[in-house]
Amino acid sequence: MGCLEALKPEILLSQSSFREAREYIRKNVREYHEVEPGYRIFDVHIIGVPPLYIGVEGEHLIFPYTKPCHGTFVVKVPGGEEIARLRERKGK
């Protein structure tokens, strides 16, 4: 799956900068993990200026997503197995 629309995202913040997206996640999500640019979730690559954060809220992931010509959005999608994969990175 390489299309964000297939995940049926809830848009939490639209047309933001990388910095605004990062600060939104840092301030509004209790559990968040720093990832490198290019980190892949559901075959969707996250781009941006480090640090990039992915939040975990219950069974959902919250992360910045940049659409060419539309800007950066903070989206919330069901996390499934990706939550465990993200948490597993912390131990490495």
Contact map, one row per residue, 1 for C-alpha under 8 A:
11100100000000000000000000000000000000000111000000000000000000000000000000000000000000000000
11110000000000000000000000000000000000000111000000000000000000000000000000000000000000000000
11111110000000000000000000000000000000000001000000000000000000000000000000000000000000000000
01111111100000000000000000000000000000000001000000000000000000000000000000000000000000000000
00111111100000000000000000000000000000000000000000000000000000000000000000000000000000000000
10111111000000000000000000000000000000000000000000000000000000000000000000000000000000000000
00111111100000000000000000000000000000000000000000000000000000000000000000001100000000000000
00011111110000000000000000000000000000000000000000000000000000000000000000001000000000000000
00011011111000000000000000000000000000000000000000000000000000000000000000111000000000000000
00000001111100000000000000000000000000000000000000000000000000000000000000111000000000000000
00000000111111000000000000000000000000000000000000000000000000000000000011110000000000000000
00000000011111000000000000000000000000000000000000000000000000000000000011110000000000000000
00000000001111110000100000000000000000000000000000000000000000000000000011100000000000000000
00000000001111110000000000000000000000000000000000000000000000000000001111000000000000000000
00000000000011111000000000000000000000000000000000000000000000000000011110000000000000000000
00000000000011111111100000000000000000000000000000000000000000000000001110000000000000000000
00000000000000111111100000000000000000000000000000000000000000000000001100000000000000000000
00000000000000011111110000000000000000000000000110000000000000010000000100000000000000000000
00000000000000011111111000000000000000000000000010000000000000000000000000000000000000000000
00000000000000011111111100000000000000000000000000000000000000000000000000000000000000000000
00000000000010011111111110000000000000000000000000000000000000010000000111000000000000000000
00000000000000000111111111000000000000000000000000111000000000010000000000000000000000000000
00000000000000000011111111100000000000000000000000000000000000000000000000000000000000000000
00000000000000000001111111110000000000000000000000000000000000000000000000000000000000000000
00000000000000000000111111111001000000000000000000001110000001100000000001000000000000000000
00000000000000000000011111111101000000000000000000001000000000000000000000000000000000000000
00000000000000000000001111111100000000000000000000000000000000000000000000000000000000000000
00000000000000000000000111111100000000000000000000000000000000000000000000000000000000000000
00000000000000000000000011111111000000000000000000000011100000000000000000000000000000000000
00000000000000000000000001111111000000000000000000000011100000000000000000000000000000000000
00000000000000000000000000001111100000000000000000000011100000000000000000000000000000000000
00000000000000000000000011001111110000000000000000001111000000000000000000000000000000000000
00000000000000000000000000000011111000000000000000001110000000000000000000000000000001100100
00000000000000000000000000000001111100000000000000111100000000000000000000000000000000000000
00000000000000000000000000000000111110100000000000111100000000000000000000000000000000000000
00000000000000000000000000000000011111100000000001110000000000000000000000000000000000000000
00000000000000000000000000000000001111100000111111010000000000000000000000000000000000000000
00000000000000000000000000000000000111110000111000000000000000000000000000000000000000000000
00000000000000000000000000000000001111111000111000000000000000000000000000000000000000000000
00000000000000000000000000000000000001111111110000000000000000000000000000000000000000000000
00000000000000000000000000000000000000111111110000000000000000000000000000000000010000000000
11000000000000000000000000000000000000011111000000000000000000000000000000000000010000000000
11000000000000000000000000000000000000011111100000000000000000000000000000000000000000000000
11110000000000000000000000000000000000011111110000000000000000000000000000000000000000000000
00000000000000000000000000000000000011111011111000000000000000000000000000000000000000000000
00000000000000000000000000000000000011111001111100000000000000011100000000000000000000000000
00000000000000000000000000000000000011100000111110000000000000001100000000000000000000000000
00000000000000000100000000000000000010000000011111010000000000000100000000000000000000000000
00000000000000000110000000000000000010000000001111110000000000000000000000000000000000000000
00000000000000000000000000000000000110000000000111110000000000000000000000000000000000000000
00000000000000000000010000000000011100000000000011111000000000000000000000000000000000000000
00000000000000000000010000000000011110000000000111111100000000010000000000000000000000000000
00000000000000000000010011000001111000000000000000111110000000110000000000000000000000000000
00000000000000000000000010000001111000000000000000011111000011110000000000000000000000000000
00000000000000000000000010001111100000000000000000001111100011100000000000000000000000000000
00000000000000000000000000001111000000000000000000000111111111000000000000000000001000000000
00000000000000000000000000001110000000000000000000000011111111000000000000000000000000000000
00000000000000000000000000000000000000000000000000000001111100000000000000000000000000000000
00000000000000000000000000000000000000000000000000000001111110000000000000000111001000000000
00000000000000000000000000000000000000000000000000000001111111000000000000011111001000000000
00000000000000000000000000000000000000000000000000000111101111100000000000011110001000000000
00000000000000000000000010000000000000000000000000000111100111110000000001111000000000000000
00000000000000000000000010000000000000000000000000001110000011111000000001110000000000000000
00000000000000000100110000000000000000000000010000011100000001111100000111100000000000000000
00000000000000000000000000000000000000000000011000000000000000111110000111100000000000000000
00000000000000000000000000000000000000000000011100000000000000011111011110000000000000000000
00000000000000000000000000000000000000000000000000000000000000001111111110000000000000000000
00000000000000000000000000000000000000000000000000000000000000000111111000000000000000000000
00000000000000000000000000000000000000000000000000000000000000000011111000000000000000000000
00000000000000100000000000000000000000000000000000000000000000000111111100000000000000000000
00000000000001111000000000000000000000000000000000000000000000000111111110000000000000000000
00000000000001111100100000000000000000000000000000000000000000011110011111000000000000000000
00000000001111110000100000000000000000000000000000000000000000011110001111100000000000000000
00000000001111000000100010000000000000000000000000000000000001111000000111110000000000000000
00000000111110000000000000000000000000000000000000000000000001111000000011111000000000000000
00000000111100000000000000000000000000000000000000000000000111100000000001111100000000000000
00000011110000000000000000000000000000000000000000000000000111000000000000111110000000000000
00000010000000000000000000000000000000000000000000000000001110000000000000011111000000000000
00000000000000000000000000000000000000000000000000000000001110000000000000001111111000000000
00000000000000000000000000000000000000000000000000000000001100000000000000000111111100000000
00000000000000000000000000000000000000000000000000000000000000000000000000000011111110000000
00000000000000000000000000000000000000001100000000000000000000000000000000000011111111000000
00000000000000000000000000000000000000000000000000000001001110000000000000000011111111100000
00000000000000000000000000000000000000000000000000000000000000000000000000000001111111110000
00000000000000000000000000000000000000000000000000000000000000000000000000000000111111111000
00000000000000000000000000000000100000000000000000000000000000000000000000000000011111111100
00000000000000000000000000000000100000000000000000000000000000000000000000000000001111111110
00000000000000000000000000000000000000000000000000000000000000000000000000000000000111111111
00000000000000000000000000000000000000000000000000000000000000000000000000000000000011111111
00000000000000000000000000000000100000000000000000000000000000000000000000000000000001111111
00000000000000000000000000000000000000000000000000000000000000000000000000000000000000111111
00000000000000000000000000000000000000000000000000000000000000000000000000000000000000011111
